[in-house]
């Protein structure tokens, strides 16, 4: 995407890529030195991913765990910093292992630099991980 892509537009494009299960293209939206953080990650789960390759390693198996169907209730809030947005959303789909329903509410603080995801702080609910098939602990932790 062009360097002047607005953060909200980049974020919406990224959601479409996740729905299409195009993880490589989603990772392609990241800056080489991008950082993804999970402040509420439980013990043994990654709390911080540094660099595009670490994000790619973490996300590579995502479609094997979760089959996303949609992001209802998407709200993107602009901030005083034109490069930073706050996102509220709900993801729905199914857990691949066991074929159970998947639903997660997220709040994310996302900063875009030069049309690329630079910082993505993902405030998801670790209590939802009690569902079988949602174990990402084998992902790269930083």
N, C-alpha and C positions, 0 to 999 in steps of 0.2 A: 504494500500500500504506500501511497506517496507520503513523504515526510510531513506534509501539512495536514494529514488526516486527523480529524478531531478525535479525542479520546473516546467519546461515546460511540462514534461510528466504528472505530477500530474494535471496541469491545463487542458491539453487536455482530460485526463480521466474525469475530472469534467464536461467538456462540453458535453461529450458523455452521462454522467448520466443525465444532464439537458435535453438533447434531448429525453432520455428515460423516462423522467418525474419521475425519481427515486430520489426524493428530500431527502429521508432518507439516501440513500447511498451518495449523494452529501454532506449532512451535516456531514456524517461520515468521510469525508476528513479533517474536521476542528480539530484544537487543542482545548482542553477544554477551554483555555483562549484566543481563537482567537478573533480578532477584525475586524469588517467590517465597513468601513466608506464611507459616501456619501457626499463629500465636496460641491457638487452643489445641494443638496436636497432643495426643496422649503419649505417654512414655513408649519409646520404641518406634515412633513414627517420625518422619522428617519434620523438622521445625523450620528449616531454611534451606533453600536450594539456590546455589550461587552459579550463575552462568546459564546460557542457553542449553548447553549439553546436559547439565544436571536436570533442567526442566524437562528436556526431551526424554531422558532416562526415566524420570518419574512418571511421565504421562504415557509412555509407549504402550503399556498394557491396560490403560484405562478402559478401552472398549471391551476388553476381556472380562472386566468386572461389572461395568455399568453400561446399560443400553439406554442412552438418553433419548427421551421423546419430546421434551419441550422445556421452556423456561417461562412459565406463567408468572404473572405478577412482577415483571421486570420493571424496575425503577432505577433510572440513572440520574444522579444528582451532580450538578457541576459545583465546583468549589471556587474559592477566591484564587486558587492557583489554576490557570487555564489548562495545565497539563495533568491535573489530578481530578478524578471522579470518584464518587462513592456509589456503589451499586448495591441494591437490594433485589434479591430474586429468589425464586423457588425453582429447583430442578425436579423434574419428574421423569420416570422411566421404569426400568426393571433391573433387578439384580440378576446378572447372567447366571451365576451359580445358584441353583434352586429356583430360578424364575419367579422370585418374589417381587413385589412392588418396591420402587425406590422413590423416595421423596426427601429432599434436603433443602433447608432454607439457608441462604448465604447472605453475608454482608462482606463486600470487598472494597478495599481502598486501592485504587489503581492509578499509577503514574505512567504517562506515555512521554517518551523523549524521541524526537525526530521520527515520529510515526511508528515507533516500536514500543512494545510493552517493556518498561524499565523496572518497575517495582509493582508487585502484585501481592497485597497482604490479604489473605483469605481467612475470614472469621467464620468457619463452619462449625457445626455441632458435633463434637466427638461422641456424644451419647448415641448418635444414630449408627455408629459403627458396630453395634451389637448384632447387626444383621449378618448372617453368614454370607461369605462371598465378597465382603468389602475390606479385605485385608491388603493394604498397600505397604505393609511393613518391610517388604523386600525391596522397596524403592530406595534410591540413593538418598541418604540423610547427610545434611551439612550442618 
